[in-house]
Amino acid sequence: MDIKEYIESGILEAYALGALTEEERTRVEADIAMYPELADELSVIETTMHKLADDHAVPPPAFMQEQIWNAINPGAEERTAPPSPPASKSVPLIPEDNRQRQPSWLRAAIWAAVAVSVLTNFMLLSQRNASREEQNILAAKVDSMAVEQQQLATVIGAYKKELDMQADPAMQTIVMRKEGDSRMAGMVYWSKDKGEAYLALHNIPMPPQGKQYQLWVIQDGKPVDMGVISNDMVSKDGMVQKIAMTVASGQAFAISIENEGGNPTPTQVFMVGAV
């Protein structure tokens, strides 16, 4: 249980005023018995209410003193009338043994205080919830910015690696193009001396459902499988990935579209680039 939120709800004030149903009162009493903090808070509320009642006690007008005395002591007019109380003292509006019968103005004052307390707590709770919502939105924005920065760093790293390979005099750059579309390109960076090859894709669309791109090197007029290209690499435009296969020779490189998992021979050539 959130003790602070429970106290701020105003239910303890309603309990002190007897404004709860029997079921609600039983539940609050169980909560008070379980949590000492609630009992302490209830004691403060009751003390404050009693002080409010005492502070607003008003002595009755002089002409009402006899009527009040008769109300307190029925039949007193038939007996010897008691002496009038000293002028310096006031007869309490509420008898000591009937303090629970609070006058209407006092009940109204207490209910007004409770209403203000509940309204204030509601406003504070609403402000706190709004603040939490703003914090959650801000946290989501920060997380989004962190992801974007990470993605940007990955792209920048890939392009830097690509530029470094292009600057290496021992590295050949083979550009594979799709006929009729100059925007799409597959780049193979190949060091014939080392037998190392790297692949990068630019503006390549995701393959159709159930399909996958596959890379080939043409050696002595025959296509040699260099492995399938993951869809993750296709989605990360510009990503540079080293090819596991050692490529000692080749006259061209190609990409085809095959069923998922690849095919022993190319069936639908997508783009080609000569060495």
Buried (B, 14 or more C-beta within 10 A) or exposed (E): EEEEEBBBBBBBBBBBBEBBEEEEBEBBBEBBEEBEEBEEBBEEBBEBBEEEBEEEEEEEEEEEBBEBBEEBEEEBEEEEEEEEEEEEEBBBBBEEEEEEEBBEEBEEBBBEBBEEBBEEBEEEEEEEEEEEEEEEEEEEEEEEEEEEEEEEEEBEEBBEBBEEBEEEEEBBBBEBBBEEEEEBBBBBBBBBEEEBBBBBBEEBEEBEEEBBBBBBBBBEEEBBBBEBBEBEBBEBEBBBBEBEBEBEEBEBBBBBBBEEEBBEEBEEBBBBBEB
